């Protein structure tokens, strides 16, 4: 009997920011929506995130960052994903990312930014609607 | 459409992307996965497959991390399959074993895959066996299988692993617990982790006394102490694992018997799946299933008689 295909999501916290309550809330919500969520903990380097995404063959990556270092870290992450051939992976981000940086991030290939106050329902719906399957 | 031939070639060449995609294929159980396994099967059988099981909180993941590092020091390549439970209600899973091993992500000699049980019983996932074969065929010297935090009946790991390590920690259960069948019987090596705790020695003695009661085979499962957080005792553990591997190799009679039993179990399961799958599909197509379900609901027939009738109709009894 075939097993149902599951959406595999990597929730990653790049950089030195140690606040992961938000990331864990999103991770749990996605799990409760039926997805398989890999959470790799704090202080991930772009190299670790990209390699994890490859080994885990994820469909989605959610990047959580509150430290303001997104303009340094996100381009590197997207570059590594491209290098590893992970072009089909849907990447979204959340945390503290100023309005004025959003379009820059989207140009890098990050599909959507979910700022503070976003409901988990919104994120869940977005993932279901936009994941490439 | 996945090109299975290409994927198989990638796996055999050790390409990480191919390994990852092959495991996904195995998880989603398409007919394609079967073709892939068929292509790589002749290249399996080289890796030392080690199962890590034991109650939740004993320190499996932390110990796994240290084990991988120790093997890497010895120049071995390692594959890790870490299984976590799927929610029976939502079907989702939180796969967090990797957290303890993340520093190893960028070591090219290590491949870590987190797997959800997808409600397969017994502590592993249905696709775990295939994932192990894939990592084996890809050339990993060691494949570690970390089971779901096990109670006493999660013993499926013995079907996958050659060496089973049962990891305990002080205070997770008293001597009586240790006697319960299942998990205590499957161990080739016992580890008491968090051995820096006060009652560690008592836990070791408890396990040793249980072992004395059982009629041994030719391998006497040792009881080792580790402190996974610091890495204490891990080097000795690796030595024991290597000792067991050599023991298995030398004891060819036993080994053959075990290999045969494993092969039979796998073949039986494969046959069961195919037969069941095709019968059920047939019954659904013909609408027979719905018909009999109604009879059962109306209590006109019990499930066993229904099954008997259905199979007789198909000429299968």
Interface residues (C-beta under 8 A of the other chain):
Chain A: X1 X2 X3 X4 X5 X6 X8 X27 X28 X30 X31 X32 X33 X34 X35 X36 X37 X38 X39 X40 X41 X44 X45 X47 X48 X51 X52 X54 X55 X56 X57 X84 X85
Chain B: X16 X17 X19 X20 X21 X23 X24 X27 X28 X29 X30 X86 X87 X90 X91 X92 X93 X94 X95 X96 X98 X99 X102 X105 X106 X111 X112 X113 X114 X116 X118 X126 X127 X273 X276 X277 X280
